[in-house]
Amino acid sequence: MKPRLLKEGEIVVDQNDFGLLIDEFVRNELRPGRNIQAEWMDTHIRKWWPQIEEYYRRHIISAIEVAIALDKPPRYNRQELNNKEMWAKIVKDLRAPRSPFTVKYACSKCKKEGVKLWRDYQTCADYCDLECAACLAPDVKVGEDGMHEEKDFGRTDQLNHKVPAIPVDDTYWGYTSVPSQDVEWWVALPTYK
């Protein structure tokens, strides 16, 4: 490899550190009160993205999603996120596609497919009985978003002590580990058929 001369203001960064630097840079720009030029940020993130390791890509996408979520509704007298539309477009365009899965996704009682299903919490996929809302809680009206009003806990997607069954590979995502694109897939399924 031929040595390259650096221009003034340039630095050399190890490939393993590049993702960390971009992650920190993005998190800094997500702080309230920051107002980076949207076009510049959008162009540069897209240019840098192929060079960022998957681990840091997930961190960056998560940080952006959290910053957007904090504005719905605004909380804690927090200053509104600048360039929210740009950040949302970056997430939609650059996040990984929905996770593929091989498990049979059908209600274990009525055998319905293509509807939202729930599973036992912290249970291996081999021992999971999936249930649709109609079988699991026939007396509860679950909304099309998978949410319902629970007397003790308020609005929730948990149903009769079970959590949404969101598949990945040959198992299910952990309840607090589901990527947003997979949550959107589950929410888009009909609750009743």
N, C-alpha and C positions, 0 to 999 in steps of 0.2 A: 504494500500500500504506500502510495506516495504521500509524504508529509504535506500538510496543508497549513498555510500561514493564516493566522487569525487577523481579522480586521480589528480596528480599535472598537472596543465595547463588546466584542464577542468573547465567549467562554466555551470551554469544552465540558460537556456533561456526559457522564457515563450513561449508557442506554438504560441501565437499571434505575438510575436516579431521575430520569426524565419524567416518568409518570408521577413520581412524588412531587417534583417541582410544579408540574401542571396542576395536580390535585390541590396543592397549597395555594397556587395562584388563583384558581377558580373559587376556592372557598373564601379567599380574601375578597374577591369581586362580588361574592354573594352577600357580603355583610351589608346591613342597612346603611344607606347614605352613599354607597359607592355608585358611581354613574359612568362606567366605562362605555365607550362608543359601541353600540350594538353591532354595527357592521364589522368593525375591527375584531371584536370578540368572536363573532360567528365565523368569520373567515379564518382566524387563527386556530380556533378549536378544531375546525374541520381539517385544517392542514396538519395539525399535531396528532390528531386522533389515531392514524394508522401506526404511529410510533409508540403509542402508550400501551403498556401491558394491560391485559384483561382485568387484573386485580384493581389497578388504579382507575380503569374505565368504570368499573362498578362503583367505586368510591365516588367518583366525580358525578355520575348519574344520580346516585343516592343523595349526595349533598344538594344538587340542584332540585331534586324532587322535594326534599325536606324544606328548602327555602321557599319553594312555591306553595307547599302545603301550609306553611306558617301564615300565609296571606289569606287563607280561606277559612273562616273570616280572619281579619287582622287580629292579632293577639298581643297582649302584654304591652300596649302602647308602642308596639314595634313599628318602626318606619317601614313603609311599603317597599317591596323589592322592586328595584328599577329594572326595566327591560324584561319584564316577566314573560311577554310573548316570545321574545328571542330565546330565553332559557327553556321555555316549554317546547319550542320547535327543536332546539338542540337535543333535548331528551328524546322526543319522538323520532328524530332522524338518526340518532347515533346509538341508542340503547340496543342491546342484543335482541334478536327475534325471540318470540315465545318459545319456551322450552319444549322440546319434543317429549312424548311419553309413549310407553308401551303397555301400561296397565289397562285392564278392561275397565272402562269408566261407565258403570251402570249401577243402578240401585240394586242392592242385594235382596230387597224384598219384592218390589214390583217389576224389576228388570228394566225400568225405563232408562233410556240413554238420551244424551243431549240435553240434560237438565243439570242445574246446580246440585252438587252432592256434598254431604258432610261426612266426617270420619271421627273416630275416637282420637283424642289428643294424646300425643307421645306414644303411639302404637306403630309397630312395624307394619309395612304394607302387606306382608303375608297374613297378618291377623286383622286387617281392617275390613269391617263391614261398612260399605258405603250406603248411605240412605238419602233419599230425596226428601224435600220438605213435606210433601204429602204423607209419606210413610213415617217420618221421624217425629213430626209434630202436627198432626192433622187439625188440632184446635188453635194453632198459631197462624196468623196471617203474616207471611213473609213477603216483603216487597220484591220487586223485580231486580233491585240492587243486591238482594241477599240479606238485607237488614230487616230487623224487627225491633219492636220496643219490648225490653225485658224489665220486669217490675223492679228488680234489685239493682240492675246495672245500666239501665237506660238503653239507648240504641246500640245494637250489636249484631255481628254476623255469626255469632255462636248460637247454636240451637240445641236445646236440651243437653248441654254440656259437651257438645260436639263442635268441631271446627270445620271451616270450609276444606273440602278435599280438593287440593289443587295439585294435579299430577306433574311429575318430572321424571323422566326415564322410566324406571320400573318401581317407583315409589311416589311419595307425596312430599311437597315442600313443608318444612317446619313452619308452624303458624306465623312466626315473626320474621321469617327469612324469605318470603315470597317476593320475587321481583315484580315490579309494577305491571309489566306487560303480561305476566301470568295472572295477576289479580284482575286485570282488565278482561282477560279471556273468561275467567270464572264469572265475573259480574255480568258479562254480555250473554251468558247462557240463560235461557228462560228458567224461572223458578218453578213454574208449573207447566205441564203440557196436557 
